Amino acid sequence: SLELIEGDPYAMFLAERIEIDLENLKEIAVENAKALDPDVKVDAESDRIVNGHKVKYIQMSGQAKGVKFIYQGYYTSNESGTVQFVCFTGKNLLKNYEKDMQELLNGLVKAK
C-alpha cells in the first residue's frame, strides 16, 4: 500500500499469478468493496489503454463506519497474471487528490 506524504489519498497494488477474465475481475473487485459497504456503487467504468496495456477502469463509491469513500482503480489480467491497482480517498477529498490519483494510476507499466 502507498500513502501520499501530505494528504489523505492512498493506493493498493495487488498482483497474483492467476489469470482472470476482465469481466469476472470486475465482479471480484466489486464484491471485495462490498465487504466494506454492501451498498457500494460503481460510478464509472471504461476500458482504457495505459502504456500499451488494456486495463479496465472502475470508480466505486460507498461508506464504511461513517466514512464516505471513493475508489478509482485499474484492473488487468493476462497469461502472466492479474493486477489490481487502486487509489482511494474520502469522497469529500476527491477534488483535491483526483489528479494525483490519476497520475499514479497512469504510471502503471509492465516490468521487463
Residue frames as a rotation matrix with the C-alpha (Angstrom) as fourth column:
SER 1
0.582 0.813 0.000 0.00
0.813 -0.582 0.000 0.00
0.000 0.000 -1.000 0.00
LEU 2
-0.561 -0.715 0.417 1.05
0.725 -0.667 -0.169 3.60
0.400 0.208 0.893 -0.60
GLU 3
0.492 0.656 -0.573 0.16
0.823 -0.564 0.061 6.92
-0.284 -0.501 -0.817 1.02
LEU 4
0.388 -0.319 0.865 0.80
0.399 -0.788 -0.470 10.47
0.831 0.527 -0.178 -0.22
ILE 5
-0.570 -0.717 -0.402 3.25
0.685 -0.145 -0.714 12.20
0.454 -0.682 0.573 2.12
GLU 6
-0.924 0.330 -0.195 0.90
-0.153 -0.783 -0.603 15.14
-0.351 -0.527 0.773 2.60
GLY 7
-0.350 0.879 -0.324 -2.82
-0.914 -0.245 0.323 14.46
0.204 0.409 0.889 2.49
ASP 8
-0.265 0.412 0.872 -5.20
-0.575 0.659 -0.486 11.58
-0.774 -0.630 0.062 2.53
PRO 9
0.598 0.396 -0.697 -5.13
-0.780 0.490 -0.390 9.65
0.187 0.777 0.602 -0.73
TYR 10
-0.039 -0.555 0.831 -3.95
-0.564 0.699 0.440 6.04
-0.825 -0.452 -0.341 -0.55
ALA 11
0.230 0.090 -0.969 -3.16
-0.925 0.331 -0.189 3.29
0.303 0.940 0.159 -3.03
MET 12
0.229 -0.153 0.961 -3.05
-0.417 0.877 0.239 -0.51
-0.880 -0.455 0.137 -3.04
PHE 13
-0.042 -0.308 -0.950 -1.30
-0.973 0.229 -0.031 -2.74
0.227 0.923 -0.309 -5.55
LEU 14
0.242 0.170 0.955 -2.31
-0.486 0.874 -0.032 -6.40
-0.840 -0.456 0.293 -5.69
ALA 15
-0.089 -0.334 -0.939 -0.64
-0.971 0.239 0.007 -8.87
0.222 0.912 -0.345 -8.01
GLU 16
0.306 0.219 0.927 -1.50
-0.439 0.896 -0.067 -12.54
-0.845 -0.386 0.370 -8.47
ARG 17
-0.737 -0.671 -0.081 -0.14
-0.411 0.349 0.842 -15.15
-0.537 0.654 -0.533 -10.86
ILE 18
-0.408 0.664 0.627 -3.57
0.647 0.694 -0.315 -16.45
-0.644 0.277 -0.713 -11.84
GLU 19
-0.983 0.154 0.103 -5.28
-0.010 -0.602 0.798 -15.11
0.185 0.784 0.593 -15.00
ILE 20
-0.393 0.904 -0.168 -8.84
0.551 0.086 -0.830 -13.83
-0.736 -0.419 -0.532 -14.53
ASP 21
-0.240 0.425 0.873 -11.22
0.898 -0.244 0.366 -12.68
0.369 0.871 -0.323 -17.27
LEU 22
-0.920 -0.239 0.312 -11.68
0.149 -0.946 -0.287 -8.89
0.363 -0.217 0.906 -17.01
GLU 23
-0.095 0.953 0.287 -15.45
-0.446 -0.298 0.844 -9.07
0.890 -0.048 0.453 -16.55
ASN 24
0.542 0.222 -0.811 -15.02
0.508 0.682 0.526 -11.59
0.670 -0.697 0.256 -13.73
LEU 25
-0.511 -0.800 -0.314 -12.25
0.788 -0.291 -0.542 -9.43
0.342 -0.524 0.780 -12.29
LYS 26
-0.615 0.400 0.680 -14.71
-0.316 -0.915 0.253 -6.51
0.723 -0.059 0.689 -12.17
GLU 27
0.475 0.852 -0.219 -17.20
-0.166 0.332 0.929 -8.67
0.864 -0.405 0.299 -10.26
ILE 28
0.210 -0.503 -0.838 -14.46
0.854 0.511 -0.092 -9.72
0.475 -0.697 0.537 -7.82
ALA 29
-0.793 -0.549 0.265 -13.41
0.396 -0.794 -0.461 -6.09
0.463 -0.261 0.847 -7.25
VAL 30
-0.245 0.796 0.554 -16.99
-0.521 -0.590 0.617 -5.01
0.818 -0.137 0.559 -6.58
GLU 31
0.624 0.471 -0.623 -17.58
0.198 0.677 0.709 -7.94
0.756 -0.566 0.329 -4.22
ASN 32
-0.246 -0.793 -0.558 -14.38
0.871 0.071 -0.486 -7.06
0.425 -0.605 0.673 -2.32
ALA 33
-0.829 -0.009 0.559 -15.59
-0.095 -0.983 -0.158 -3.46
0.550 -0.184 0.814 -1.95
LYS 34
0.178 0.982 0.063 -18.95
-0.361 0.005 0.932 -4.76
0.915 -0.188 0.356 -0.72
ALA 35
0.034 -0.250 -0.968 -17.11
0.792 0.598 -0.127 -6.24
0.610 -0.762 0.218 2.26
LEU 36
-0.913 -0.356 -0.200 -16.74
0.407 -0.748 -0.525 -2.60
0.037 -0.561 0.827 3.42
ASP 37
-0.556 0.770 -0.312 -20.16
-0.543 -0.621 -0.564 -1.45
-0.629 -0.144 0.764 2.25
PRO 38
-0.478 0.422 0.771 -22.85
0.529 0.838 -0.130 -3.81
-0.701 0.346 -0.624 0.93
ASP 39
0.627 0.779 -0.027 -24.38
0.499 -0.428 -0.754 -0.82
-0.599 0.459 -0.656 -0.90
VAL 40
-0.365 -0.837 -0.407 -21.19
0.086 -0.466 0.881 0.18
-0.927 0.287 0.242 -2.77
LYS 41
0.758 0.652 -0.014 -21.92
0.108 -0.147 -0.983 1.68
-0.643 0.744 -0.182 -6.20
VAL 42
-0.291 -0.757 0.586 -19.99
0.854 0.070 0.515 1.55
-0.431 0.650 0.626 -9.46
ASP 43
0.280 0.362 -0.889 -19.94
0.113 -0.932 -0.344 5.21
-0.953 -0.004 -0.302 -10.52
ALA 44
0.518 -0.208 -0.829 -17.88
-0.827 -0.370 -0.424 4.86
-0.219 0.905 -0.364 -13.70
GLU 45
0.221 -0.446 0.867 -16.36
0.136 0.895 0.426 2.11
-0.966 0.024 0.259 -15.79
SER 46
0.796 0.006 -0.606 -14.41
-0.582 -0.270 -0.767 2.06
-0.169 0.963 -0.211 -19.04
ASP 47
0.647 -0.669 0.366 -11.83
0.702 0.710 0.056 0.11
-0.297 0.220 0.929 -20.99
ARG 48
0.835 -0.446 -0.321 -8.57
-0.470 -0.883 0.004 2.01
-0.285 0.148 -0.947 -21.38
ILE 49
0.628 -0.777 -0.040 -5.11
0.576 0.499 -0.647 1.57
0.523 0.383 0.761 -22.83
VAL 50
0.910 -0.395 0.121 -2.40
-0.365 -0.632 0.683 2.54
-0.194 -0.666 -0.720 -20.35
ASN 51
0.007 -0.998 -0.065 1.20
-0.846 -0.041 0.532 2.44
-0.533 0.051 -0.845 -21.54
GLY 52
-0.487 -0.190 -0.852 0.22
-0.805 0.476 0.354 -0.07
0.339 0.858 -0.385 -24.24
HIS 53
-0.969 0.123 -0.212 -1.79
0.191 0.921 -0.339 -2.37
0.153 -0.369 -0.916 -21.96
LYS 54
-0.197 0.973 0.119 -5.55
-0.107 -0.142 0.984 -2.91
0.975 0.181 0.132 -21.89
VAL 55
-0.969 -0.019 -0.248 -6.99
0.244 0.125 -0.962 -2.17
0.049 -0.992 -0.117 -18.47
LYS 56
0.065 0.994 0.085 -10.47
0.668 -0.107 0.736 -1.80
0.741 0.009 -0.672 -17.04
TYR 57
-0.887 -0.236 0.396 -11.04
-0.076 -0.773 -0.630 1.44
0.455 -0.589 0.668 -15.11
ILE 58
0.067 0.918 -0.392 -13.62
0.667 0.250 0.701 1.29
0.742 -0.309 -0.596 -12.32
GLN 59
-0.794 -0.165 0.585 -14.66
-0.300 -0.731 -0.613 4.03
0.529 -0.662 0.532 -9.92
MET 60
-0.055 0.751 -0.658 -16.71
0.632 0.536 0.560 2.92
0.773 -0.385 -0.504 -6.92
SER 61
-0.566 -0.080 0.820 -18.15
-0.491 -0.767 -0.414 4.83
0.662 -0.637 0.395 -4.00
GLY 62
0.184 0.629 -0.755 -19.55
0.447 0.630 0.634 3.78
0.875 -0.455 -0.165 -0.68
GLN 63
0.240 -0.043 0.970 -19.44
-0.755 -0.636 0.159 4.27
0.610 -0.771 -0.185 3.05
ALA 64
0.123 -0.242 -0.963 -17.70
0.457 0.875 -0.162 2.36
0.881 -0.420 0.218 5.82
LYS 65
-0.079 -0.100 -0.992 -18.18
0.997 -0.011 -0.079 3.17
-0.003 -0.995 0.101 9.51
GLY 66
0.616 0.479 -0.625 -19.46
0.519 -0.844 -0.135 6.63
-0.592 -0.241 -0.769 8.63
VAL 67
-0.274 -0.771 -0.575 -16.62
-0.177 -0.547 0.818 7.43
-0.945 0.326 0.013 6.21
LYS 68
0.857 0.516 0.007 -17.69
-0.044 0.087 -0.995 8.08
-0.514 0.852 0.097 2.61
PHE 69
-0.156 -0.980 0.124 -15.01
-0.063 0.135 0.989 6.79
-0.986 0.147 -0.082 0.22
ILE 70
0.795 0.219 -0.566 -14.13
-0.568 -0.059 -0.821 6.74
-0.213 0.974 0.077 -3.47
TYR 71
0.065 -0.753 0.655 -12.06
0.186 0.654 0.733 4.01
-0.980 0.074 0.183 -5.14
GLN 72
0.715 0.023 -0.698 -10.51
-0.675 -0.237 -0.699 4.55
-0.182 0.971 -0.154 -8.57
GLY 73
0.079 -0.708 0.702 -8.71
-0.322 0.648 0.690 1.55
-0.944 -0.280 -0.176 -9.96
TYR 74
0.088 -0.166 -0.982 -7.15
-0.975 0.187 -0.119 -0.18
0.204 0.968 -0.145 -12.93
TYR 75
0.279 0.093 0.956 -7.62
-0.392 0.920 0.025 -3.90
-0.876 -0.382 0.293 -13.34
THR 76
0.285 -0.231 -0.930 -5.80
-0.939 0.128 -0.319 -6.04
0.193 0.965 -0.180 -15.87
SER 77
0.248 -0.185 0.951 -5.08
-0.392 0.878 0.274 -9.70
-0.886 -0.441 0.145 -16.43
ASN 78
0.447 -0.133 -0.885 -3.33
-0.837 0.287 -0.466 -11.93
0.316 0.949 0.017 -18.95
GLU 79
0.722 -0.142 -0.677 -1.41
0.088 0.990 -0.114 -15.21
0.686 0.023 0.727 -19.02
SER 80
-0.381 -0.923 0.058 1.26
0.128 -0.115 -0.985 -13.64
0.916 -0.368 0.162 -16.78
GLY 81
-0.634 0.205 -0.746 -1.24
0.773 0.166 -0.612 -12.91
-0.002 -0.965 -0.264 -14.01
THR 82
0.358 0.873 0.331 -3.59
0.734 -0.482 0.478 -10.30
0.577 0.072 -0.814 -12.63
VAL 83
-0.810 -0.571 -0.135 -3.00
0.549 -0.656 -0.517 -6.79
0.206 -0.493 0.845 -11.33
GLN 84
0.501 0.865 0.040 -5.36
0.762 -0.462 0.455 -4.62
0.411 -0.198 -0.890 -9.32
PHE 85
-0.704 -0.708 -0.046 -4.06
0.676 -0.650 -0.346 -1.08
0.215 -0.275 0.937 -8.80
VAL 86
0.298 0.952 0.074 -6.45
0.768 -0.285 0.574 1.03
0.567 -0.114 -0.816 -6.74
CYS 87
-0.867 -0.419 0.270 -6.32
0.198 -0.786 -0.585 4.57
0.458 -0.454 0.764 -5.33
PHE 88
0.143 0.958 -0.248 -8.80
0.766 0.052 0.641 5.73
0.627 -0.282 -0.726 -2.73
THR 89
-0.934 -0.317 0.165 -9.68
0.148 -0.763 -0.629 8.71
0.325 -0.563 0.760 -0.58
GLY 90
-0.489 0.797 -0.355 -12.59
0.461 -0.110 -0.881 10.26
-0.741 -0.594 -0.313 1.27
LYS 91
0.080 0.614 0.786 -15.42
0.997 -0.037 -0.072 11.30
-0.015 0.789 -0.614 -1.04
ASN 92
0.897 0.306 -0.319 -15.15
0.340 -0.939 0.055 14.91
-0.282 -0.158 -0.946 0.15
LEU 93
0.235 -0.908 -0.348 -11.44
-0.198 -0.395 0.897 14.96
-0.952 -0.141 -0.273 -0.78
LEU 94
0.318 -0.112 0.941 -11.66
0.762 0.621 -0.183 13.60
-0.564 0.776 0.283 -4.33
LYS 95
0.931 0.065 0.359 -11.43
0.299 -0.700 -0.649 17.01
0.209 0.712 -0.671 -6.00
ASN 96
0.693 -0.716 0.086 -8.20
-0.636 -0.551 0.540 17.67
-0.339 -0.429 -0.837 -4.05
TYR 97
-0.142 -0.827 0.544 -6.49
-0.511 0.532 0.676 14.40
-0.848 -0.182 -0.498 -5.00
GLU 98
0.745 0.506 0.434 -8.05
0.050 0.607 -0.793 13.09
-0.665 0.613 0.427 -8.21
LYS 99
0.768 -0.521 -0.372 -5.24
-0.578 -0.313 -0.754 14.48
0.276 0.794 -0.541 -10.39
ASP 100
-0.205 -0.886 0.416 -2.58
-0.973 0.230 0.010 12.82
-0.105 -0.402 -0.910 -8.18
MET 101
0.036 0.294 0.955 -4.51
-0.306 0.913 -0.270 9.55
-0.951 -0.283 0.123 -8.12
GLN 102
0.934 0.353 0.050 -4.95
-0.047 0.262 -0.964 9.51
-0.353 0.898 0.261 -11.92
GLU 103
0.440 -0.856 -0.271 -1.25
-0.840 -0.285 -0.462 10.31
0.319 0.431 -0.844 -12.46
LEU 104
-0.337 -0.547 0.766 -0.27
-0.792 0.604 0.084 7.42
-0.509 -0.579 -0.637 -10.21
LEU 105
0.380 0.562 0.735 -2.66
-0.041 0.804 -0.594 5.02
-0.924 0.195 0.328 -11.94
ASN 106
0.977 0.058 -0.203 -1.45
-0.196 -0.108 -0.975 6.13
-0.078 0.992 -0.094 -15.37
GLY 107
0.123 -0.992 0.001 2.12
-0.992 -0.123 0.021 5.32
-0.021 -0.004 -1.000 -14.37
LEU 108
0.466 0.119 0.877 1.27
-0.311 0.950 0.036 1.60
-0.828 -0.290 0.480 -14.44
VAL 109
0.219 -0.455 -0.863 3.80
-0.955 0.080 -0.284 -0.18
0.198 0.887 -0.417 -16.67
LYS 110
0.997 0.046 -0.058 4.78
-0.040 0.995 0.095 -3.78
0.062 -0.093 0.994 -17.24
ALA 111
0.333 -0.930 0.154 8.25
-0.716 -0.143 0.683 -4.55
-0.614 -0.338 -0.714 -15.88
LYS 112
0.695 -0.173 -0.698 10.56
-0.536 0.523 -0.663 -6.44
0.479 0.835 0.271 -18.21
